[in-house]
Amino acid sequence: MTNDLLQDLEWRGLLYQQTDAEGMAKLLEEQSVSLYCGVDPTADSMHIGHIVPLLTLRRFQKAGHRPILLVGGATGMIGDPSGRSEERQLQTVEQIDKNVQGIRGQLERIFDFAEDGNGAQLVNNHNWISKIDTIEFLRDYGKLINVNYMLAKDTIASRLDTGISFTEFAYTLIQGIDYNHLYNNYNCRIQIGGSDQWGNITTGLEVIRKTHEEETKAFGFTIPLVTKADGTKFGKTAGGAVWLDGTKTSPYEFYQFWINAADADVIKYLKIFTFLTREEIEALAIAVEEEPHLRKAQKTLAEEMTRLIHGQAALDQALRITAALFSGDLKTLSAGEMKDAFKDVPSIEMAKEDKNIVDLLVEAGISSSKRQAREDVTNGAISVNGEKVTDLEYSIDAKDRLEDAFSIVRRGKKKYHMVKFV
């Protein structure tokens, strides 16, 4: 079972650096183990770049091992220098607590937290790091790690020219204390993380080695950075990061991100992000080659990911919005669904007053002139909130203002505009 798991991780491209591949494989063959991944609460939501190690941890849970999910209430106060060229802005305790709660809810959607068996455990490192006083930190832990050892870490070495505070310099040691604590108290034997966490993981192993007289069996491995075939950054859109929080990135926008994956990327994403079997993914790979216009792989990816992160009801809503936009029949959508669907279309603000359709089209820049606007109306090219308007005397009034705030005007088949009334 375990060999199958490691082979599957290899096939999916999820194994990058390993501290002792042979030893870890032997351990996993011999017993069910606890392993962990940490997330610092730098925001009140994770984005899709955060979840690759977490989904990998979930694969271990499905194979019978116990995941420990560490939310860094303490390390989040300090700031991980990994992947950054400058110091992080320190957050307040209140903001970090709020962030922890947001992340906790997202983790509970991904993992099985059953109380028996190999149910996931959620821990917060603030519970033990906050109990270590300064003298204890310097005497009991500071003596374990040589400064030259820390300077050799890429995350620290890369900051020596631009500058790094002692606070962020000490981050790797504090994460090492975390691994040691979980090793001692939770029988945790493996830490996983993104490729930028290699230095922090190996520091943890060094702390464990130096604080135990007996031979230790602890391991670490990292997952490669996800990249796009065209070289652009994964997980970013024109609007910014793709968040797991539905109020930051709506389920419809989330669905659209995945369904728009390029043919060159979609199979890799299916391997990394979904729990589809190898046979299912290989069948979709054939579909990409033979029937790319059907976009079967993209649709499967979008459905799997939206269901996982937002649930079936949110997926159903995303599919309903997508179908309505494809058919042009907006009448089936609620005001909220229209707002999500047309969040990024051209918009203009206008006074909240009744207005003739021709005047509105010109003032909103939807039609280039009154003559063009009249032609558009009489030719049936204009619809308001999915209803075709052909009457030149039609007045846009309260009945057309969704939530008393906006209307969706379409010209032709694909040109949508949002008119916001203020």
N, C-alpha and C positions, 0 to 999 in steps of 0.2 A: 504493500500500500504506500509506504513512505518512498520507496524507490520510484514508484509510479508518480508520486507527487513531485519529486525533484526533477524527474525527466519531463514532466509537464511544465514545470517552471522554466526549465531550460528551453523547451520548445516555444514557450510564449515570450522568450527574451527577457525574463525577469530575474536572472542571476547575473550579477556583474562582478563585484569583488567579494571574495570569501576569505575569512581568516584561516579556516582549516576545513576545506570541502570534504575531505575523507572522514575527518573526525565528526563533523556535523551529520553526515550521512549515516555513520555508524550509530550515533546517538539516537537519531530519528528512527532507525530500524529497531532499536532495542526497547524503546519506551515512548509513551505519549508525553510530550514535554510542554512546558509553558514558555512562551516567547513573547517579546513585546516590541511595540513601536510607539514612539512619542510624537505628540503634536503640541507645539507651543501656541497658546491662545493670543496670537498677534492681531486677530480680528474676531468678530462675533460669528463668523462663518468660515468654513473651509472652501477652497475652490478646487476645481477638478485636478489641478496639479498635485494637491495634497494626498489624493486618495489612492495613488498607485501602490505605495507600501501598505496602506490599510487593506486594500482589496487582496493584496498578496497574503497578508496576515489572515484574512478571511478564508483563503484557500487552505491554509494550515488547519483552521478550525474545522472546515469541511472534511479534512483528512483525519480528524480525531485529536488534534492538539488544542491546547488552551491559549487563547490570545489574551494578553494583558495590554490594555490601552491606557497609555500614560498621557494625561493632559497636563502640560507644564505650567501650573499655577505659579511656581517659583521661577523656573527658567524663563518664563514669559516676562517676568519683571526685569530680567537681566539683558536679554537679547542675544540671539545666536548670530555670530559674525559670518556664518557660512553663506557664501554666494552674495555677499554684500561688499560694496566698496567704501561704505561710510557707516557711522554709528546709527543704530536704530533710535527712534524717539521713545523715551521711556513712557510707559502708560501708567495711569493711576490704578490703585488696587481695585477700585470700583469697576473700572473698565475691564480689567482682566477677569474679575468675577463674572461680569456679564458675558464676556467672550467664552469663558469656560462653559457656561450654561448653554450657549448657542451651539458649541461644538459637541457637547454631550448628547444633545438631541439628534444630531446628524450621525454620530457613531452608533446610536441605538437603532437607527434604521438599517445600518449595514450589517451589524453583527447579531448573533444569537446570544442573549444574556440569560439563558436558562440557568436556574440556580443549581441544578444537578449536572453531572457529566462534565463536559468541557465548555460550559458557558463562559462567555467573555467576562473579564473583570476590568472595571474602570477605576483608575487610581489617579491621584493628583499629587505631584511631587512637593507641593507646598506643605503637605502634611508632615514630611520628614525634614526637608531642607530648612524650613523655618525654625526647627528646633536645634539647629547646629549654631553655636555661638562662634564669634570671630576667632577666639583662641583655639577652640576645638577644630575649626576648619583649617587653620594654619598648621597646627601641630599634627593632627591626625590624618589630614589629607594633603595639605600643601607639601609635606615632606615626601610624599609618594611619587610626585611627578617632577622631573627635572625641567628647568626652564628651557634648556636646549631641545628637549623632547617636544615641548609645546611649540617652540619656534619653527620646528620642522613641519608642523601641520600646515597644509596648504591654506586652510581658512585663515590662519594667523599670519603666515608668511606673506600672503598676498596683500595684507593690510599694513605691513610695516612701513611702506613708503607714504601712504596716506594717513596713517595713524590709527591706533586702536587703544581704547581705554583699558585699564586694568579690569573693569567690570566685564567687558566682552572677552578679554584675554582669559579670564577665569571660567568662562562658560563651559569649555570642554571638560574641565575638571568636575564641575558641578554635574554635568550629564554623566560623567563617570561614576559619581556618587550614586546617581539614580540606578544605574545598572547593578552596582554592588548591593544596594538596598533590595532590589527586586530579586537578585540572586540569593541573598540571605533569607528573605522573608516570604518570597513567593515561588521559590525553587525555579526561577526563570533561568533558562540556559541559552537563549538565542535572542539577539537584538537585530532588528532589520530597519533599514531606512533608505532614503534616496542616496544617490551617489555623493551628494555634498555632505553626507553624515559619516563618511568613512573615518575621518579623524576623530570624531566624537565617540564612535563605536569602539575604536581601538583603544582610546583612553579608558573607556569603561572596563575593557578586558585587562588593561594594565593595573587599574585600581583593584579589581578582583584578585588578580594574581598576587599582588603585594600585600593584601590584607588577609590571606588565607595560607595557613601552614601546609594544609593538605593539597594534593593535586586537584586543580579545578578543571571542570569541563564546561566551559562557556564559549560561545561562538558568536560571530556576527557576519552578516552579509548585506550588501547593498544592491539596489535596483538601478538600472541605467536611466538616465534622463530621457524622457519621452520627447522625441523630435518629429517634426513634419518633413515630408519628403522634399518640399520646396525650400527648406532651410529656415522658414519663419517659425516663430515661437509657438509651441503648442499651448492651448488653453486660453488664448487671447482672441478677442474679437474687436471690431471697431469700437464697441462700447466698453471694452476693458475685460477684466477677468470673468470667467464663467463660474459663478458662485453656486454652492449647494443650497443656499438659502433662497427659497422661492420668492421672497420679497426683493431680493437683489437681482437675481436672474430668474425670471418667471419660468414655470415648467414648459411653456411653449417655446421660449427662447432657448432653454436648455435642450429641448428636443431638436430645435432647428440647428443648433451647433453640431450635434452628432450627425444629423441626416445630411448635412452639407460637407461631410468628410470627403476628401478626394479619394478616387479609386486607388491611388498609390498608397494611401494611408489606412484605409478602412479595415483591411484584414489585420494589420498590426494592432489597431485599436481594439478589434474584437478579441484578439489574443490577450491583450493587457488588461482590458477593463471588464470583460464579460466572463460569465461562468459557463458559457457554451462549451460543449465538448470539442475535442479535436476534429471529430468526424463532421460535426455541424459546421465548424468554421471552414474546413477544407471544402465542403460542399458550396459554401457561400463564396469562397475564392474562385471556384469554377464559374459561378454565376457572374462574378465581376468580369471574368475573361470573356465569357460567351454571351452574356446578356447585360452589358453595363447600363443600358438605358433603363432597365427595370429597377436598378438601385436596390436590389434585395438586401445586400449586405448593409448598406447605409440605413435602410428602414429597420432592419433587425437590431443594429447597434443603437439607434435612437430609441427604439422601444425598450430594449433591455436596460439601458442606462436611466431613462426617465422613470421606468417602473421601480428600479432599485432605489433611486434617490428620492423620488417624490411620491411613489405609490401608483396603484392602478387608476384611481380616480383622476389624478393629475395627468396621467398618460392619456386617458380617454379624452380629457379636455384638450390636450395638445393635438390629438388626432382630429378632433372635431373642428378646431380652428384651422388646421392645415387643409382639411377637406373643404371647408367653407371658402377659404381663400382660393383654392384651386378651381372651384366651381363658380366663384363670384357670388354665391348666395350667402350674404352676410346676415340675413334675417334670422338664421338659426343661432346666432351668437348673442351672448349677453353683453351688456355695456362693458363689464370688466374684461371679458374675453376680447372685445374689440380693442380696448385700450392696450392690452398685451400684444395683440397681433400687429397693431400699427404704431407701436412705440417709436420706431425709427423712421417712419415715413416723413416727408416734408410737412411742416406744420406752420401755422400762422395764428396769431392772436387777433381777435376782433371783439368789438363791443358787444355785450349781451343784449341785442335788440333784434326785432324782426327785420328780415332783409330779403329783398327780391333775389331769386336764384341767379339771375343774370348779373346783378350788381355784386353778389357774393363771389361768383366765379372770377370776375375781373379783379376785385379788391384782394382776393386771396392768391392771385397769380396763377390760378388753375387754367384759365383761358386768357389768351393774349389781348383780346379786345372785346368790346360789347358785341360786335358783329360775329366774332368767333364764338362767343359764349352763346348767342342765340342759335347759331348753327349747331353747336354741341347739344343743346337742349332739344331742339326740334328733331335732330337726327337720332335721339335716344342714346347719346354717348355719356350722359350724366346720370349718376345714381347717388342718393344720399342714404347712408346707413343701409345699403343693400336694396333700396327701393328706387326704381328708375323714375326720373323726373322728365316729363316731356312738355309740361305746361310753362310757357314763358312768364306767366303771372304767379307761379308758385312762390310762396313765401317761406323762408326758413325761420321757424319760430320755436316755441317751447317744446312742441311735439317732436322736433328733430334734434333737440339738444339732449344727448345721452348724459345721464347723471347731472343734467342742467349745466353741463360744462363743455361738451365737445360734440362734433359731428364728423363722420367719415364721408368724404366726397370722393367718388371715383370718376375719372374721365377716361373713356375708352375701356380696354380690357384690364390693364395692369397699373395704371397711374393713380395711386391713392394719395390723398392729402387729409391731414387732420386739421380741422378748424377748431381752435380753442376759444371759448367765449369767456370774457373777463368783465 
